Amino acid sequence: MAKPSLISSKRSETHRAKQTKPIRNKGEINSGKLPEVIHLWEVEILRGRLMRGDDQTDKKELRTSPRIPLDCRLFFSSTELVEADATLLDLSSAGCAAESETSVRTDMSLDLWIFSPTYSWRMHIHHAVVRWVRGQVFGVEFLNLRPVQRKRLRQLVEKFRVQ
């Protein structure tokens, strides 16, 4: 029985590659028109471009509400943590960014207590989810806010935006 030639196997790989339709742009991904076979190196290039924001269309702001920089105390807890503290870096009516020495992970559910810089008021957010983590800094989205909480957050953001 003859061994298959290395050259012939390379030719067949090349032939197969020419028959596939690789992804040409990310519009094909967004439109749902995916080819049957995707070249992994092209996916990696697209993934890298999307992650770095090389394409101008990728650089749009995803936030839906304005955020204000703040330097407040934040306490948080979850089923995995009893209680931890953080420094609130910015706040919006939809979420916040904070920095903590306590590690959190993406998709972790949290209870939050936000304290004003002078401790004259505090706000309890019953349900928030960690959306991103970069080192000790993490972003949180507020979920299931009651109308009163949503109104108070909007008022706080407006108050601190004016100052």
N, C-alpha and C positions, 0 to 999 in steps of 0.2 A: 504494500500500500504506500503510495507516494505521499510525502509530507506536503502540506499546502505551503506555497511559497509566500514569504513575507511580503514580497512586492505585490503579489496578487491580492493579499488581504488589505494592503494599503490602498490599492486601486479601488477595491470594493467599498472601503470606507469613504473615499473621495467621491465615488459615484453616488453613494447614499446621501452624502452631505449636499451634493448638487441637486438632488431630487427634493429636498426639504425646503420649506419656505420659512426662512428665519424671520424673527421680528425685525422690522425696519425702523419703527419709531414707537414711542410710548402711546401714541394715539391708537395703535392696534390693541394695546392692553386695555386702555380706557373704554374703547368701543365694544369690547368683548369679542373681537374678531381675532382670536388666537389661532395660530397655525397648529397643525397636528403635531409637529415636532419643533421644539425650540432649541436653538443652539445655546448651551449653557454660558459660553463666553459672552454672548450678546445680552443675555439676561443679567449677567454680572455687570456689564457696562451700563445698562439701563438702571439697574439697582443703585450703582454708585452715583450715577448722574442724578437720580431722584434724591438720594440721601444727601449729597453735597449741594444740591440746588444749582447745578451748572446751567441748566436751562432756565431762562427768565420766567417761564410760566410756572416753574416750581417754587418761585420765591414769593408767592402771594401770602399775605398774612392770614392765618387760619383762625385767629381769635375773632369772636363775634362781639365782644364788648371791650371798651377801653380799660386799660390797667393803669394803676398808679403805683409809684414806688412808695413803700412804707417801711418803717423799721419798728415792728411791733413784736410782741411775744405771741407764740402760738403753741398750744399744747395739743397733742393728738394721741389717740389710742385706737386700738383695733383688737380683734380677737387674738391676734398674735402678740400684741404689746400691751402691757398694763397701762403705761402712760409715758410719754416722751415730750421733750420740749424742742422748739425750733425758733428760728428768727424768720418772721414773715418778710419777704423781700418785695413782693408786689401783690396787689389785690385788684380784682375786678368783680363784677356782679356774677360772673360765671365760674370763677376759680381763683387760685392764687399760686404763687411760687414761694417756696420756703427752703431754708437751709438748716440741717440738723446733723448732729453727730450720730444719731440713731439711724440705722439703715432701714430703708423702706424699699419695696419692690413695685414694679408696674402692676396695675390692676388691684392693688391692695386697697380694701375698704377702710376708711378712717372716720372717726368722730373727731371734730375739730373744735377748739375753743380759741377764739381770737380775742386778744386783749388790746385795748388802746394803748398808745405810748405812755399815757399818764395813769393807766389802770382805772380810768373813770367809767369805763364800760367794757363789757365783754359780749361776745356773740357766740352762740353754740350752733355749729353746723352738724346736723345729725348724720348725714350721709354724704361722704366725699370719696372720690376714687383717685388714686395716684395714676396719672397718665404718662409721665416720663420721669426718668431719674438720670442725672448727670453728676456723678461723684456724690457729694453731700447735698446737692441742690435737687429739688424735685418739684414737679408741677401737679396741682390737684384740681380736679373738676368737682364743683358742687352739684349734687344730684338731689332731686325731690325736695327742693326748697319750698317752704310754705310761702304764700303770698306776702305775709308780714316780713319774713326774712329777706325775700327778694327785694322788697321795697326798702328795707333798712340798708341792705348792701348797696343799692343804687344811690341812696342818700349819702352814705359814707364815701363812696367813690367820688361823687360830685363835690362833697365838702372838701376832701383832700386834694382834688384836682384844682380847686380855686386857690388853695393856700400856696 
